[in-house]
Amino acid sequence: MRIGTMFLGRVDALEGESIQTKFFILGVPLAPMSSYYVIRDLGNGVDGFELPMVHGKSVLLGYLRMLSAIGAVLGGVFAYIERGDSVGLWVACVVCTALWAASMFVLGGITPEEKAQRLALRRWAGVGAPPELLDGERRDAIQAILERSWARLCEELGAEQARDWRPLLATPSRAPAGSEELLYALARYEGEGERADAIWRHARA
């Protein structure tokens, strides 16, 4: 019986990045300890950073995947042992297997549009984590990186008049051509969700 900690509940995966939760394990997951934005899995741990709050979807699917897998195995084993009187056990095995498969391959993913948006964030911020999940210090540090990138991009595009990016959040059509994804990232890190959505739609129009 395993005693210790284990990372479970891998959700919102993006080409190697994901959100996972560290659980205290006593044979089965007993309690979530903290959630992480994982940059890469290391086999015996993860490379990433801790999120300010435990991630609800990761916790739920962590429990569901582990317990449904255990239920499927136990149901199958006892059904085999019982043989003649095992219909209920086989049904439990099938239900648990279906729950495990759904939790692994259907639930916990991201839509194609969410993937495209997070890839855009990663291109400019270096990490595809939704800024809403990050603590204030990390958000501020990444926003400073984005602002420096904006200044460089304006210089490269010969668009010094657009160096102040905040007015462009309300009028994305005036943003320099080729800067829309970066403006979108800045809007997300500024906490301007609705304007970020408008910028994204404009960039894809």
Contacts in CASP RR format, 6 or more apart in sequence:
PFRMAT RR
TARGET T0000
AUTHOR 0000-0000-0000
METHOD contacts of the structure
MODEL  1
MRIGTMFLGRVDALEGESIQTKFFILGVPLAPMSSYYVIRDLGNGVDGFE
LPMVHGKSVLLGYLRMLSAIGAVLGGVFAYIERGDSVGLWVACVVCTALW
AASMFVLGGITPEEKAQRLALRRWAGVGAPPELLDGERRDAIQAILERSW
ARLCEELGAEQARDWRPLLATPSRAPAGSEELLYALARYEGEGERADAIW
RHARA
1 26 0 8 1.000
1 27 0 8 1.000
2 25 0 8 1.000
2 26 0 8 1.000
2 27 0 8 1.000
3 25 0 8 1.000
3 26 0 8 1.000
3 27 0 8 1.000
4 24 0 8 1.000
4 25 0 8 1.000
4 26 0 8 1.000
5 22 0 8 1.000
5 23 0 8 1.000
5 24 0 8 1.000
5 25 0 8 1.000
5 33 0 8 1.000
6 22 0 8 1.000
6 23 0 8 1.000
6 25 0 8 1.000
6 29 0 8 1.000
7 20 0 8 1.000
7 21 0 8 1.000
7 22 0 8 1.000
7 23 0 8 1.000
7 36 0 8 1.000
7 38 0 8 1.000
7 45 0 8 1.000
7 46 0 8 1.000
8 20 0 8 1.000
8 21 0 8 1.000
8 23 0 8 1.000
8 29 0 8 1.000
8 58 0 8 1.000
8 62 0 8 1.000
8 63 0 8 1.000
8 65 0 8 1.000
8 66 0 8 1.000
9 19 0 8 1.000
9 20 0 8 1.000
9 21 0 8 1.000
9 58 0 8 1.000
9 59 0 8 1.000
9 61 0 8 1.000
9 62 0 8 1.000
9 65 0 8 1.000
10 18 0 8 1.000
10 19 0 8 1.000
10 20 0 8 1.000
10 38 0 8 1.000
10 58 0 8 1.000
10 61 0 8 1.000
11 18 0 8 1.000
11 19 0 8 1.000
11 20 0 8 1.000
11 55 0 8 1.000
11 57 0 8 1.000
11 58 0 8 1.000
11 61 0 8 1.000
11 108 0 8 1.000
11 109 0 8 1.000
12 18 0 8 1.000
12 19 0 8 1.000
12 57 0 8 1.000
12 108 0 8 1.000
12 109 0 8 1.000
12 110 0 8 1.000
13 109 0 8 1.000
13 110 0 8 1.000
14 110 0 8 1.000
14 115 0 8 1.000
14 118 0 8 1.000
14 119 0 8 1.000
14 122 0 8 1.000
14 128 0 8 1.000
15 119 0 8 1.000
16 38 0 8 1.000
16 39 0 8 1.000
16 40 0 8 1.000
16 41 0 8 1.000
17 37 0 8 1.000
17 38 0 8 1.000
17 39 0 8 1.000
17 40 0 8 1.000
17 122 0 8 1.000
17 127 0 8 1.000
17 128 0 8 1.000
17 129 0 8 1.000
18 37 0 8 1.000
18 38 0 8 1.000
19 35 0 8 1.000
19 36 0 8 1.000
19 37 0 8 1.000
19 38 0 8 1.000
19 51 0 8 1.000
19 55 0 8 1.000
19 57 0 8 1.000
19 58 0 8 1.000
19 133 0 8 1.000
20 35 0 8 1.000
20 36 0 8 1.000
20 38 0 8 1.000
20 46 0 8 1.000
20 58 0 8 1.000
21 32 0 8 1.000
21 33 0 8 1.000
21 34 0 8 1.000
21 35 0 8 1.000
21 36 0 8 1.000
21 54 0 8 1.000
21 55 0 8 1.000
21 58 0 8 1.000
21 59 0 8 1.000
21 62 0 8 1.000
22 32 0 8 1.000
22 33 0 8 1.000
22 34 0 8 1.000
22 35 0 8 1.000
22 36 0 8 1.000
23 29 0 8 1.000
23 30 0 8 1.000
23 31 0 8 1.000
23 32 0 8 1.000
23 33 0 8 1.000
23 62 0 8 1.000
24 30 0 8 1.000
24 31 0 8 1.000
24 33 0 8 1.000
28 66 0 8 1.000
28 67 0 8 1.000
28 70 0 8 1.000
29 62 0 8 1.000
29 63 0 8 1.000
29 66 0 8 1.000
29 67 0 8 1.000
32 54 0 8 1.000
32 59 0 8 1.000
34 50 0 8 1.000
34 51 0 8 1.000
34 54 0 8 1.000
35 50 0 8 1.000
35 51 0 8 1.000
35 53 0 8 1.000
35 54 0 8 1.000
35 55 0 8 1.000
35 56 0 8 1.000
35 58 0 8 1.000
35 59 0 8 1.000
36 46 0 8 1.000
36 48 0 8 1.000
36 49 0 8 1.000
36 50 0 8 1.000
36 51 0 8 1.000
37 48 0 8 1.000
37 49 0 8 1.000
37 51 0 8 1.000
37 127 0 8 1.000
37 129 0 8 1.000
37 133 0 8 1.000
37 134 0 8 1.000
38 46 0 8 1.000
38 47 0 8 1.000
38 48 0 8 1.000
39 46 0 8 1.000
39 47 0 8 1.000
39 48 0 8 1.000
39 127 0 8 1.000
40 46 0 8 1.000
40 47 0 8 1.000
40 48 0 8 1.000
41 47 0 8 1.000
49 138 0 8 1.000
51 133 0 8 1.000
51 134 0 8 1.000
51 135 0 8 1.000
52 133 0 8 1.000
52 134 0 8 1.000
52 135 0 8 1.000
55 133 0 8 1.000
57 108 0 8 1.000
61 103 0 8 1.000
61 107 0 8 1.000
61 108 0 8 1.000
62 103 0 8 1.000
64 99 0 8 1.000
64 100 0 8 1.000
64 103 0 8 1.000
64 107 0 8 1.000
65 100 0 8 1.000
65 103 0 8 1.000
65 104 0 8 1.000
68 96 0 8 1.000
68 97 0 8 1.000
68 99 0 8 1.000
68 100 0 8 1.000
68 103 0 8 1.000
69 96 0 8 1.000
69 100 0 8 1.000
71 92 0 8 1.000
71 93 0 8 1.000
71 96 0 8 1.000
72 93 0 8 1.000
72 96 0 8 1.000
72 97 0 8 1.000
72 100 0 8 1.000
75 89 0 8 1.000
75 90 0 8 1.000
75 92 0 8 1.000
75 93 0 8 1.000
75 96 0 8 1.000
76 89 0 8 1.000
76 90 0 8 1.000
76 93 0 8 1.000
78 86 0 8 1.000
78 89 0 8 1.000
79 86 0 8 1.000
79 88 0 8 1.000
79 89 0 8 1.000
79 90 0 8 1.000
79 93 0 8 1.000
80 86 0 8 1.000
82 89 0 8 1.000
110 118 0 8 1.000
117 184 0 8 1.000
117 200 0 8 1.000
118 128 0 8 1.000
118 129 0 8 1.000
118 130 0 8 1.000
119 128 0 8 1.000
120 181 0 8 1.000
120 184 0 8 1.000
120 185 0 8 1.000
121 127 0 8 1.000
121 128 0 8 1.000
121 129 0 8 1.000
121 130 0 8 1.000
121 131 0 8 1.000
121 185 0 8 1.000
121 188 0 8 1.000
122 128 0 8 1.000
123 181 0 8 1.000
124 146 0 8 1.000
124 149 0 8 1.000
124 181 0 8 1.000
124 182 0 8 1.000
124 185 0 8 1.000
125 131 0 8 1.000
125 142 0 8 1.000
125 145 0 8 1.000
125 146 0 8 1.000
125 185 0 8 1.000
125 189 0 8 1.000
126 142 0 8 1.000
126 145 0 8 1.000
127 142 0 8 1.000
130 188 0 8 1.000
131 139 0 8 1.000
131 142 0 8 1.000
131 188 0 8 1.000
131 189 0 8 1.000
131 191 0 8 1.000
132 191 0 8 1.000
134 142 0 8 1.000
139 189 0 8 1.000
142 189 0 8 1.000
143 186 0 8 1.000
143 189 0 8 1.000
143 190 0 8 1.000
146 182 0 8 1.000
146 185 0 8 1.000
146 186 0 8 1.000
146 189 0 8 1.000
147 165 0 8 1.000
147 186 0 8 1.000
149 182 0 8 1.000
150 163 0 8 1.000
150 165 0 8 1.000
150 179 0 8 1.000
150 182 0 8 1.000
150 183 0 8 1.000
150 186 0 8 1.000
151 163 0 8 1.000
153 176 0 8 1.000
153 179 0 8 1.000
153 182 0 8 1.000
154 160 0 8 1.000
154 162 0 8 1.000
154 163 0 8 1.000
154 176 0 8 1.000
154 179 0 8 1.000
157 176 0 8 1.000
157 177 0 8 1.000
157 178 0 8 1.000
157 179 0 8 1.000
158 176 0 8 1.000
159 176 0 8 1.000
159 179 0 8 1.000
162 168 0 8 1.000
162 174 0 8 1.000
162 175 0 8 1.000
162 176 0 8 1.000
162 179 0 8 1.000
165 175 0 8 1.000
165 183 0 8 1.000
165 186 0 8 1.000
166 190 0 8 1.000
168 174 0 8 1.000
168 175 0 8 1.000
168 183 0 8 1.000
169 183 0 8 1.000
169 186 0 8 1.000
169 187 0 8 1.000
169 190 0 8 1.000
169 192 0 8 1.000
169 195 0 8 1.000
169 199 0 8 1.000
170 195 0 8 1.000
172 180 0 8 1.000
172 183 0 8 1.000
172 195 0 8 1.000
172 198 0 8 1.000
172 199 0 8 1.000
172 202 0 8 1.000
172 203 0 8 1.000
173 202 0 8 1.000
175 183 0 8 1.000
175 199 0 8 1.000
180 199 0 8 1.000
180 202 0 8 1.000
180 203 0 8 1.000
181 203 0 8 1.000
183 199 0 8 1.000
184 196 0 8 1.000
184 199 0 8 1.000
184 200 0 8 1.000
184 203 0 8 1.000
187 193 0 8 1.000
187 195 0 8 1.000
187 196 0 8 1.000
187 199 0 8 1.000
188 196 0 8 1.000
END
